[in-house]
Structures are given as structure tokens and as C-alpha cells.
Amino acid sequence: MIRAVLFLVCLAAPAWADGDDHDRARDALEAGEILPLTAILQAAEDTRPGRVISVELDQKRGRWRYELELISPEGRLYEVKIDAATGQVLEIEREDD
């Protein structure tokens, strides 16, 4: 599990490549505004098992949310949106082939 989390953090790094974005995300985590990525990954796994291939953190309408893309065991691509503060899954969308 730890290797998977470290791998996913590396995948998330390009999404936070801009220094300001990375700093904002770190500050939000330290301020308790968002949950750590490990909690978000667990929420996603509990809802839609699969291999996460990308993670983005953004802020819309003053609320932080994670957007994950994952591949299900059946090979289908899904986008999962999760409230970054609560870990609540907001939306699961199957990407069309």
C-alpha cells in the first residue's frame, strides 16, 4: 500500500508542478482544509476499485476537490470527483471509449 501511495504522489506531482499550486495545496493540508491524499485514495477505492492513473486538486466555488482518473479491473476508464475536505465522493463518471 505504501508503495502505491508513493507512486501516486509521484503521479500527482506534475499536476502540482507550478510552485504556487503546490504551495497552496500544502498550505490547505496543513490548515486542515483538505484531507491527505491517502484518505482520498481510500475513499476512491471504497467506491470504485481500480488503478489510479492521475490525480488533480483544484478549487471551485471556494471548495477544494480532488479529481482522479482510474482504470477499473475490467479496463474501463472512470473520473471520480471527491470533496477534498470531507472525502465524500461527489461524482463518478465513466469515460466513453
Beta strands, then each sheet from edge to edge (+ up, - down):
strand 1: 51-60
strand 2: 63-71
strand 3: 77-83
strand 4: 89-94
sheet 1: 1+ 2- 3+ 4-
end
